[in-house]
Amino acid sequence: MELLDAELPMPDFAAGLESQGGIAEFTARVLEWKSNVLTRREPTATVEGVRIARRATALSADKARRELGYVPRPIEPLLREMIALMSGASVSEVLKHA
């Protein structure tokens, strides 16, 4: 088998394991390597994606409430309105089938 005879490049798997989230980055590196070298398919996780997720923080609507008077609404009625809008039906028709 040609693949087994080929010399495969190995990534630096240990880099970053000492930091917070290092295991997730390690796993993403392995998945990227597997994708690039073995499967030639999109990896299920990427190092860049893990880094973006690690930087993500909780968001707050406090400033919008304070400065714009924003009042959040429950999600279910909003979803029903969106379904009605996208399907061309009226909101009252969608509510009948709830």
N, C-alpha and C positions, 0 to 999 in steps of 0.2 A: 504494500500500500504506500503510495507516494507521500501522503500526509505524514505518516509515521517516520519516514526517512528524512523528512525536511527538518532543518534546524529552526525551531520556533523562537521568535524573540520573546523574552520574558520581561514583563514590566517590573518596576520597583514596587513590589507589593507592600513593603513595610512602611513606606513614606507616609507620614501623617497619622499613624495609628495612635500616637501618644496624645493627640489633641481630641477635643470633644467632637463627636461625630466621625471619628477616624474609622470606626468599623463600617459605617455606611459608605464612606469614601473608598475604603478598601474593597468592599463588595462591588461598588460601581466600577472600580478599576478592573476587577476580575471579569465582570460582565462585559465591559468594553473590550478587553483583551480577547475574550471568548468570541465576541461578535466580529472583531477585526480579523482574527487569525483563523478561527474554526468555522463559525456558522455563516459569516458574511451577511448576517441579518442585523436589524436595528437592535441595540441592547435594550433590555427592559429598564435599566437605570444608567445614567451617565454621571460622571464626576461633576460636570457642570450643574446638572439638575440637583444633585445632592448639596452642592455648595449654595445654590439659590435657596433651597428648602431650609438649610441651616441658618441663612440670614433672615428668613421670613419672621415677622413678628406679628403679634395680634394687632388688629386695627381697631380704632375707636371712632364712633360717630359723634362723639361729644362736641367737637368743634363745629360740625355741620348743624347739630341741634342748637348750639349756642348762637352761632353767627347767621345761620340761614333759616332757623325755625324748623329744621327737618324733623319729621315725626315718622319713625319706621312703622310699617304696616305688617300684619301677620302674613306669612308666606303663602298659605293656602289660597286666599282670595286672589292674590297676585298671580299665582300659577293658573288659576281658572281663567282670569282675564287674558293672560297670555295665550292660553290654549284657544280661547274664543277668537282672539285677534288673528292668530296664525291659521286657524281652520276656516275663518270667514263666518263663523257662527256668532250669534249674539251671546253676550254674557248670560242672559236669562236662559237660553237654550243649554248652555254648558252646565249651569246650576241645576237644571232639571235632572240631569244624569248623574248628579253627585250622590 
